[in-house]
Amino acid sequence: MNCRLGLDWIACVVQLVGAIFFTIGFSTKYWATRDSSVNAGLFTTCDSGYCYDTHVFYHGKSEKATIMGAAVLQIFTLCGVIFVLLLMLLYMCGLFNERSVSRGAAITAFATALFGFIGVIMYGSAMSSLQYSLSWSCAFVIIGLIVDIAAGICIYIGGQQWEETQKKQRKRELFPPIKSSRLDPRLDPRIPNSSTGVKKNSSKLFNPKASPQLSRKFRFNMPTDSRRITGPEESFDPSVLLVNREKTKEAVFRKGKRKDGRKAEQVRPVFLKAGVISQARGSAYIEQNETKVMCAVYGPREVMKKEEFSMKGQLTCEFKFATFSCRVRRQYQQDNEEKDYSSQLQDALEPAVCLHKFPKAQVNVYITVLQNDGCALAASLTCASVALANAGIEMYDLVVGCSARITPSEVFIDPTETEDYNPENDNETGNGSVTVGLLPSLNQVSAVTSRGEVEFQLLNKGTKQCIDVCQKLYPVLQQAVAKAVEDRLSSDHVT
C-alpha cells in the first residue's frame, strides 16, 4: 500500500479536527440558552434540571418545524463529514489512485458544509424568535463546518499535485533520460577536448579504418554459434557517426531565407493546365518547380453493387507516388502514407462537390505524383479541384491547397522536400507543418491538417498565411479552367 504525503495527509488531519468539533457541538445540548436556566439543543431541552424532548417542550409553537428541519439537516451533515473522512483515508492510503476520488471527496465536503450552514441558520432564526441566544455548541458546529471547507480545498489541490506527479513518473518510465556517453572524448564529436582540438558540435565523423588503434576500444566480442548466421567480427558505437543536424538546418533556413533564395512567405512559381488527358472525363497537371502532379477524373458512373445504396453521390480519391518520383524508389502498391493522403484529399474535396446532383453514382479521382519536391498533398488538392471542374462536375467552389513549414521561430510557406517536416529528424518541440484547403469565393476552409508539436501562435500564423496564399492562387485556377473551356470550344468548332 503506497501511502502519500503532503497536502493529502494535511487535508485528512484537518477533516478529522473538523469532524471532532462538529461531533462535540452536535451531541451537546448547549446550542441556545435563555435566562441561564434553560439550555436547548437539537433534540433535548433542559429547564431547571428537567430535560424534555424538543418536540414536547415546544409543542404548539410555530418554530417547532423549523427546529426539527434544522436537526434533520445536521444529521445529514454529520453523515457527510464521516463519509468524507473515510473517503480521504482510503484515498490517502493509496487504495484509490483515480483523480475522481479526490474530486468527489472535495465536492462532498463542500456540499456537507452547505447543508450544515443552512441548518445552523434555520435553528438560529427559530431560537431568536423564541428569545433564545446561541451558545458554544453552535459555535463548535460552525468551526467544524469552516474546517470542513478548508479540508475540501486541501484535498482538491493535493489531488491535482498527485496527478501531476503520476504523469511525470509515467513520462519518465516511457521516455527514460539518456545517460551520458562513456566514450573516449577523442572519439565523441559532441564532447569538447582541448588536447585533441575537437570543438563542441563538430560535424567530423570518426573513421575507424583510419585509426585502427582507437577502433579496438569499440570492438565487442560476438558469441559464436555454428547454428546461426555469423555476424560481423567487430562493431562500432553508432553515436560516433552522428551528424550535427543544427548546421544542416542553418543551411536550409538561413535567417528568413531559404536555400533556393526565396523569402519565408514566398511561394514557388506555379504552372497549371487543365485537359491534358484525352481519355479521361477531366484532367489537370500542375508544376511547382520540381513538384509535378497529374490528376484524372472519371465519372459520374454507376456505383458498384457491393457498396451501399445512397441517393447522394459518392467521391473516391486514389493518391499514388510514381515509383520514380522520390529519392527512394516507391512501391507499386499503395503504402500507408499514400492511403492517408487519399483519405485527406477525399475529406477536403467532398465539401466543394455537389454530391446531390448525381445520385446513385460515383466520381473517381486518380492523382499521380510524377516528381516530389515537397508540398505534394497541397499541389494534389489544387490539381484535383481543377480536374473536377474540367470534368464538368458541379461544384460550389474550387479548392486551393497550400502548405507551411513551422519552426520554433518562423513560418516558411510552400516548403521543398529538404525543408519539409520530418518526424524522425525534426523531433524537437516547436517543429511541424500545416496544410490548408480553402474555398476562396466562399471564404471557407474545407480541410486543415497539421503535424508535429507546434505552439498555437505559430500554428495560427501559419494557417493565416496559407489562407492568404490560397486567395492569391485562386485566379490561376480560374484562368486554367477558362483556358481549357476555350480550347475545347475552339476544337469543337473546327471539327
C-alpha positions in Angstrom: 0.0 0.0 0.0 1.6 3.2 -1.2 0.7 5.9 1.3 1.0 9.6 0.3 2.5 12.6 1.9 1.8 16.3 1.5 -1.5 18.2 1.2 -3.4 14.9 1.1 -2.5 14.0 4.7 -2.9 17.6 5.8 -6.4 17.6 4.4 -7.1 14.3 6.3 -5.9 15.7 9.6 -7.9 18.9 9.1 -11.0 16.9 8.2 -10.5 14.9 11.4 -10.3 18.1 13.5 -13.4 19.4 11.8 -15.3 16.2 12.5 -14.3 16.3 16.2 -15.5 19.9 16.5 -18.8 19.2 14.7 -19.5 16.0 16.7 -19.0 17.8 20.0 -21.3 20.6 19.0 -23.8 18.2 17.5 -24.1 15.9 20.6 -24.2 18.6 23.3 -27.4 20.5 24.4 -25.9 24.0 24.7 -27.0 25.3 21.2 -29.1 28.0 22.8 -29.8 29.4 26.3 -32.3 31.7 28.0 -32.0 33.2 31.5 -29.1 30.9 32.3 -31.6 28.3 33.3 -33.0 26.8 30.0 -30.5 25.1 27.7 -31.8 24.0 24.3 -30.1 21.5 21.9 -31.2 19.9 18.6 -33.1 17.1 20.3 -33.2 17.9 24.0 -34.2 21.0 26.1 -33.4 21.2 29.8 -35.3 23.6 32.2 -34.2 23.7 35.9 -32.8 20.2 35.9 -35.6 18.6 33.9 -35.0 17.6 30.3 -37.6 17.2 27.6 -37.6 16.2 24.0 -37.7 19.2 21.7 -40.9 18.2 20.1 -42.6 18.0 23.6 -41.1 21.2 25.0 -42.0 23.3 22.1 -45.4 21.7 21.5 -47.7 24.1 19.8 -45.0 26.6 18.8 -44.7 27.6 15.1 -40.9 27.3 15.4 -41.0 23.6 16.1 -41.0 22.6 12.5 -38.0 24.8 11.7 -36.0 23.4 14.7 -36.8 19.8 13.6 -35.8 20.6 10.0 -32.5 22.0 11.2 -31.9 18.8 13.2 -32.5 16.7 10.2 -30.0 18.8 8.1 -27.4 18.4 10.9 -27.9 14.6 10.9 -27.2 14.6 7.1 -24.2 16.9 7.7 -22.7 14.5 10.4 -23.1 11.5 8.0 -21.4 13.6 5.2 -18.5 14.6 7.5 -17.8 11.0 8.4 -18.2 9.8 4.8 -15.7 12.4 3.6 -13.2 11.4 6.3 -13.5 7.8 5.3 -13.0 8.7 1.6 -9.9 10.7 2.4 -8.4 7.9 4.5 -8.9 5.4 1.6 -7.5 7.8 -0.9 -4.5 8.8 1.2 -3.5 5.2 1.8 -3.3 4.6 -2.0 -6.3 2.3 -2.3 -7.8 4.6 -5.0 -5.4 6.4 -7.4 -8.2 7.9 -9.5 -8.3 11.7 -9.7 -12.2 11.5 -9.5 -12.0 10.1 -5.9 -10.3 13.3 -4.6 -12.7 15.5 -6.6 -15.6 13.5 -5.1 -14.3 14.0 -1.6 -13.8 17.7 -2.1 -17.3 18.2 -3.6 -18.9 16.1 -0.8 -17.1 18.3 1.8 -18.4 21.5 0.2 -21.9 20.1 -0.1 -21.8 18.9 3.5 -20.7 22.3 4.8 -23.5 24.0 2.8 -26.2 21.8 4.4 -24.6 22.4 7.8 -24.7 26.2 7.5 -28.3 26.1 6.3 -29.3 24.0 9.3 -27.5 26.5 11.7 -29.3 29.4 10.0 -32.6 27.7 10.4 -32.0 26.9 14.0 -30.7 30.3 14.9 -33.7 32.1 13.3 -36.2 29.8 15.2 -34.5 30.3 18.6 -34.1 34.1 18.1 -37.9 34.3 17.7 -38.2 32.4 21.0 -35.9 34.9 22.6 -33.0 32.5 23.0 -29.3 33.3 22.4 -26.9 31.0 20.7 -24.3 29.2 22.9 -21.0 27.5 22.5 -22.3 24.2 21.0 -23.5 26.2 17.9 -20.1 27.8 17.7 -18.4 24.4 17.7 -20.6 23.3 14.8 -19.7 26.5 12.8 -16.0 25.9 13.5 -16.3 22.3 12.3 -18.0 23.4 9.1 -15.4 26.0 8.3 -12.6 23.4 8.9 -14.5 21.0 6.7 -14.4 23.6 3.8 -10.6 24.0 4.4 -10.1 20.2 4.2 -12.0 20.1 0.9 -9.8 22.7 -0.6 -6.7 20.9 0.6 -7.8 17.5 -0.8 -8.6 19.1 -4.2 -5.2 20.8 -4.5 -3.5 17.7 -3.2 -5.2 15.5 -5.8 -4.1 17.8 -8.6 -0.5 17.7 -7.3 -0.6 13.9 -7.1 -2.0 13.6 -10.6 0.8 15.8 -12.0 3.4 13.7 -10.1 2.0 10.5 -11.6 2.0 11.9 -15.1 5.7 12.9 -14.8 6.5 9.5 -13.4 4.8 7.7 -16.3 6.6 10.0 -18.7 9.9 9.1 -17.2 9.1 5.4 -17.4 8.1 5.7 -21.1 11.0 8.1 -22.0 13.9 7.5 -19.6 16.6 10.1 -19.6 19.6 9.4 -21.9 22.7 8.6 -19.9 25.9 10.5 -20.6 28.3 8.9 -23.1 31.2 6.9 -21.7 33.2 7.1 -25.0 36.7 8.4 -25.3 36.4 12.2 -25.6 38.7 11.9 -28.6 36.1 9.8 -30.5 32.8 11.6 -29.5 32.3 14.7 -31.6 29.8 16.1 -29.0 32.4 16.3 -26.2 35.0 19.1 -26.3 38.6 18.1 -25.8 41.3 20.7 -25.6 44.1 18.2 -26.1 42.8 17.0 -29.4 41.4 20.3 -30.6 37.9 18.8 -31.2 35.3 21.6 -30.8 31.7 21.2 -29.5 29.1 20.1 -32.1 31.8 19.2 -34.6 30.4 17.6 -37.7 33.6 15.5 -38.5 32.9 11.8 -38.4 35.2 9.1 -36.9 36.7 6.7 -39.4 37.7 3.5 -37.6 39.8 2.3 -40.5 41.9 5.5 -40.4 42.9 4.9 -36.7 43.0 1.1 -36.0 44.4 1.6 -32.5 41.4 3.6 -31.4 38.9 1.3 -33.1 39.9 -1.5 -30.8 38.1 0.2 -28.0 34.9 -0.2 -29.9 35.3 -3.9 -30.6 32.8 -6.3 -28.9 33.3 -10.0 -28.7 30.4 -11.6 -30.6 29.2 -15.0 -29.4 30.0 -17.8 -31.7 27.1 -20.1 -32.7 27.5 -22.5 -35.6 23.7 -22.9 -36.0 23.2 -19.3 -36.8 24.5 -16.9 -39.4 27.7 -15.4 -38.1 27.7 -11.6 -37.6 30.5 -9.2 -38.2 33.7 -9.6 -36.5 33.7 -6.1 -35.0 31.1 -3.3 -34.5 31.2 0.3 -33.6 29.2 2.5 -31.3 26.6 4.4 -33.5 27.0 7.6 -31.6 30.3 8.3 -33.2 28.6 8.5 -36.6 26.1 11.2 -35.5 25.9 14.1 -37.9 25.3 17.6 -36.5 21.7 18.5 -37.7 21.9 22.0 -36.5 24.3 23.1 -39.3 22.1 21.3 -41.8 19.1 23.3 -40.6 21.0 26.5 -40.7 21.8 25.7 -44.4 18.1 25.2 -45.2 16.8 28.1 -43.1 19.3 31.0 -43.1 17.7 33.9 -41.2 14.5 34.1 -43.1 15.8 33.0 -46.5 15.7 29.5 -47.9 18.4 27.6 -49.8 16.7 28.4 -53.1 16.8 32.2 -52.3 13.1 32.6 -51.5 11.8 34.6 -48.6 9.8 32.9 -45.8 6.4 34.0 -47.2 7.3 33.5 -50.9 5.9 30.6 -52.9 7.4 28.8 -55.9 6.2 29.6 -59.5 3.0 27.6 -60.4 2.2 26.2 -63.8 -1.3 24.8 -64.1 -3.1 23.3 -67.1 -6.4 21.5 -67.5 -7.5 18.9 -70.0 -4.2 17.2 -70.6 -5.5 13.6 -70.7 -7.8 13.0 -73.6 -9.2 9.6 -72.4 -10.3 11.0 -69.0 -13.5 12.9 -68.4 -11.4 15.7 -66.8 -7.8 16.1 -66.0 -5.2 18.6 -64.8 -1.4 19.0 -64.5 0.4 21.2 -62.0 4.1 22.1 -61.6 5.7 23.9 -58.6 9.3 23.9 -59.7 10.3 20.3 -59.1 6.9 19.1 -57.8 4.9 17.7 -60.6 1.4 16.2 -60.2 -1.1 14.7 -62.7 -4.8 14.1 -61.9 -7.5 12.3 -63.9 -11.3 12.3 -63.2 -13.7 9.6 -64.4 -17.5 9.6 -64.0 -20.1 10.0 -62.8 -20.7 6.3 -63.3 -22.8 3.6 -61.7 -21.9 2.6 -58.2 -20.8 -1.0 -57.8 -23.5 -3.3 -56.4 -21.4 -4.3 -53.4 -21.5 -0.7 -52.0 -24.3 0.8 -50.0 -27.3 2.4 -51.8 -27.5 6.2 -51.4 -29.4 8.9 -53.1 -26.3 11.1 -52.6 -23.4 10.7 -55.0 -20.0 9.4 -53.9 -16.5 10.7 -54.4 -13.4 8.5 -54.3 -9.8 9.6 -54.3 -6.7 7.5 -55.0 -3.3 9.1 -54.3 -0.1 7.4 -55.6 3.5 8.3 -55.8 5.1 7.2 -59.1 7.9 4.7 -58.4 10.5 7.2 -59.7 9.0 10.3 -58.1 11.0 10.3 -54.8 14.7 10.0 -53.9 13.9 6.5 -52.5 12.1 4.3 -55.0 8.4 3.8 -54.1 6.4 0.6 -54.3 3.8 -0.2 -57.0 1.1 -0.8 -54.4 -0.2 1.9 -52.1 1.6 2.2 -48.7 0.2 3.7 -45.5 1.3 7.3 -46.4 -0.5 7.2 -49.8 -3.7 5.8 -48.2 -3.6 8.6 -45.6 -3.2 11.2 -48.3 -6.1 9.7 -50.3 -8.4 10.0 -47.3 -7.3 13.6 -46.6 -7.9 14.5 -50.2 -11.4 13.0 -50.2 -12.3 14.9 -47.0 -11.1 18.1 -48.5 -12.8 17.8 -51.9 -16.2 16.5 -50.7 -17.4 19.9 -49.2 -16.8 21.5 -52.6 -18.6 19.0 -54.8 -22.4 19.0 -55.3 -22.9 15.3 -54.5 -26.7 15.5 -54.6 -26.5 16.3 -58.4 -25.6 12.7 -59.3 -27.5 10.3 -57.1 -26.6 6.6 -57.2 -23.4 7.4 -59.0 -19.8 8.0 -58.1 -16.9 10.1 -59.3 -13.4 8.7 -59.2 -10.3 10.9 -58.8 -6.8 9.5 -59.5 -3.8 11.5 -58.5 -0.3 10.6 -59.5 2.8 12.4 -58.3 5.4 12.4 -61.1 8.1 14.2 -59.1 8.1 15.1 -55.5 10.0 18.1 -54.1 7.7 18.9 -51.2 4.0 20.0 -50.8 2.8 17.0 -52.7 -0.5 17.0 -50.8 -1.3 20.7 -51.3 -0.4 20.5 -55.0 -2.6 17.4 -55.4 -5.5 19.1 -53.8 -5.3 22.1 -56.2 -4.8 19.8 -59.2 -7.7 17.6 -58.3 -10.0 20.6 -57.9 -9.2 21.9 -61.4 -9.6 18.3 -62.8 -13.1 18.1 -61.3 -14.1 21.4 -62.8 -12.7 20.4 -66.2 -14.8 17.2 -66.0 -17.9 19.2 -65.7 -18.7 18.1 -62.1 -20.9 20.7 -60.5 -19.0 22.3 -57.5 -19.7 25.1 -55.0 -16.2 26.4 -55.5 -12.7 25.4 -56.4 -10.4 24.1 -53.7 -6.9 25.6 -53.4 -4.2 23.9 -51.3 -1.2 25.4 -49.5 1.4 24.1 -47.0 3.6 25.7 -44.5 6.7 24.6 -42.5 6.7 25.8 -38.9 9.9 26.1 -36.9 10.2 27.4 -33.3 10.9 30.9 -34.6 9.4 31.4 -38.1 6.9 30.1 -40.6 8.0 29.1 -44.2 5.4 28.9 -46.9 5.5 26.2 -49.7 8.5 24.2 -48.3 10.6 22.0 -50.6 11.5 18.4 -49.8 14.6 19.3 -47.8 12.6 22.0 -45.9 9.6 19.8 -45.2 8.8 18.5 -41.7 10.4 15.0 -41.0 9.3 13.4 -37.7 12.4 11.4 -37.5 14.8 14.3 -37.7 12.8 17.3 -36.5 11.5 15.8 -33.3 12.2 18.8 -31.1 9.2 20.8 -29.7 8.1 23.6 -32.0 8.7 21.9 -35.3 5.8 20.9 -37.6 3.8 21.6 -40.7 0.2 22.6 -41.6 -1.7 22.1 -44.9 -4.9 24.1 -45.6 -7.6 23.6 -48.2 -9.6 26.7 -48.9 -12.8 27.6 -50.9 -11.8 31.1 -51.8 -15.0 32.6 -53.1 -17.0 31.2 -50.2 -14.1 32.0 -47.8 -14.4 28.7 -46.1 -11.8 26.2 -45.0 -12.6 22.7 -46.3 -9.7 20.9 -44.5 -6.8 21.5 -42.2 -4.0 19.0 -41.4 -1.1 19.6 -39.0 1.8 17.5 -37.9 4.3 17.9 -35.1 4.3 19.7 -31.7 3.7 23.4 -32.6 2.6 26.3 -30.4 -0.8 27.8 -31.0 0.5 31.2 -32.0 2.8 29.8 -34.7 0.1 27.4 -35.9 -2.4 30.2 -36.2 0.1 32.4 -38.0 0.9 29.6 -40.5 -2.8 28.9 -41.1 -3.5 32.5 -41.8 -0.5 32.8 -44.2 -1.7 29.7 -46.1 -5.2 31.2 -46.5 -3.7 34.4 -47.9 -1.6 32.4 -50.4 -4.7 30.4 -51.4 -6.6 33.6 -52.1 -3.7 34.8 -54.3 -3.5 31.5 -56.2 -7.3 31.4 -56.9 -7.1 33.5 -60.2 -4.5 31.0 -61.5 -7.1 28.2 -61.1 -9.8 30.2 -62.7 -7.6 31.1 -65.7 -6.6 27.4 -66.2 -10.3 26.3 -66.2 -11.3 29.1 -68.6 -8.5 28.3 -70.9 -9.4 24.6 -71.1 -13.0 25.6 -71.9 -11.9 27.9 -74.7 -9.6 25.2 -76.2 -12.5 22.7 -76.1 -14.9 25.0 -77.7 -12.5 26.0 -80.5 -11.6 22.4 -81.2 -15.4 21.5 -81.4 -15.9 24.5 -83.8 -13.0 23.4 -86.0 -14.3 19.8 -86.2 
